[in-house]
């Protein structure tokens, strides 16, 4: 079976990594400009982008973009994603980002940010090897992008 990748998945991967890097750096510097709510949202946007990149690379899309929806999209790809379940569902306890229905919003306490960032880092670490491409595909893609 041939998988038809959805264009721009690499952009989603890059953006996801940048959101997570920004959240980690802001937390490490204890920047007052980044509230716990902002760090939570940056982390969730990073996770969303990374999961969407993985799904798009595999020709799939999630039904919606809540953490639960993204989890279901991953689970449709196989059971190897079971280890991500608890973290993603924990993130949905604050708010269902990108939910079609208005729901409660809970601001994370400052003490919860380390756990939230750890979940983001764990998901990034888990997905990174799954983004690998055969050398010829990556080279062809890069050449195509340079020609445009």
C-alpha positions in Angstrom: 0.0 0.0 0.0 1.3 3.4 -1.0 0.9 6.2 1.5 0.1 9.6 0.1 1.7 12.2 2.4 -0.2 15.4 3.0 1.9 18.4 1.9 3.6 20.6 4.4 3.8 18.0 7.2 7.5 19.0 7.6 6.4 22.6 8.3 4.1 21.3 11.0 7.0 19.3 12.5 9.2 22.3 12.5 6.6 24.6 14.0 5.8 22.1 16.7 9.4 21.8 17.7 9.7 25.6 17.8 6.6 26.0 20.0 8.0 23.5 22.5 11.4 25.0 22.4 9.9 28.5 23.1 7.9 27.2 26.0 10.8 25.3 27.6 13.1 28.4 27.2 10.6 30.8 28.7 10.0 28.5 31.6 13.7 28.0 32.2 14.3 31.7 32.2 11.2 32.2 34.5 10.1 35.0 32.1 7.2 37.0 33.6 5.9 37.6 30.1 4.9 33.9 29.9 2.1 33.0 32.3 1.3 29.4 33.1 -1.6 29.7 30.7 0.7 30.9 27.9 3.2 28.1 28.6 0.4 25.6 28.6 -1.0 26.9 25.3 2.5 27.0 23.6 3.1 23.4 24.7 -0.3 22.2 23.5 0.2 24.0 20.1 3.6 22.3 19.8 2.1 18.9 20.6 -0.8 19.5 18.2 1.6 20.5 15.4 3.9 17.4 16.0 1.0 14.9 16.1 -0.6 16.5 13.0 2.8 16.3 11.2 3.0 12.6 12.0 -0.6 12.0 10.8 -0.1 14.1 7.7 3.2 12.2 6.9 1.1 9.1 7.0 -1.7 10.5 4.8 -4.2 11.0 7.8 -5.9 13.8 9.7 -7.4 13.9 13.1 -11.1 14.5 13.4 -10.6 17.7 15.4 -7.6 19.1 17.3 -8.3 18.5 21.0 -5.8 16.3 22.7 -8.3 13.5 22.9 -9.0 13.8 19.1 -5.3 13.8 18.4 -4.9 10.7 20.6 -7.6 8.9 18.7 -5.9 9.8 15.4 -2.7 8.3 16.7 -4.4 5.2 18.1 -5.8 4.5 14.7 -2.2 4.2 13.6 -1.4 1.4 16.1 -1.1 0.5 19.7 2.5 1.9 20.0 0.9 5.2 21.1 -0.7 3.9 24.3 2.1 5.4 26.4 1.0 8.9 25.3 -2.6 8.5 26.4 -2.4 9.7 30.0 -0.4 12.8 29.2 -2.7 13.9 26.4 -5.8 13.3 28.4 -4.3 15.2 31.3 -3.8 18.2 29.1 -7.4 18.1 28.1 -8.4 18.6 31.7 -7.5 22.2 31.5 -9.3 22.9 28.3 -10.2 21.2 25.1 -8.1 23.3 22.8 -9.7 23.6 19.3 -12.9 21.9 20.6 -16.0 22.6 18.5 -18.0 23.0 21.8 -17.3 25.6 24.4 -16.0 24.0 27.6 -14.5 24.9 30.9 -11.1 26.5 30.9 -8.8 25.9 33.9 -5.6 27.9 34.3 -2.8 25.6 35.2 -1.0 26.3 38.4 2.6 27.3 38.1 3.6 24.0 39.8 1.9 22.1 37.0 4.0 23.6 34.2 7.0 21.3 34.6 4.7 18.3 34.2 3.0 19.9 31.1 6.4 20.6 29.5 7.6 17.1 30.3 4.6 15.7 28.5 5.4 17.9 25.5 9.1 16.8 25.5 8.0 13.1 25.9 5.7 13.3 22.9 8.4 15.1 20.8 11.0 12.4 21.9 8.5 9.6 21.0 7.5 11.0 17.6 10.9 12.2 16.4 12.2 8.8 15.2 8.9 8.2 13.4 9.6 11.2 11.2 12.6 9.6 9.6 12.6 9.3 5.8 14.6 7.2 3.4 17.6 9.3 2.3 16.4 9.5 -1.3 12.9 10.8 -0.3 14.4 13.5 1.9 16.9 14.5 -0.8 14.2 14.6 -3.4 11.9 16.7 -1.2 14.7 19.2 -0.4 15.5 19.5 -4.1 11.9 20.1 -5.0 11.6 22.8 -2.4 14.8 24.5 -3.7 13.5 24.5 -7.2 10.3 26.3 -6.3 
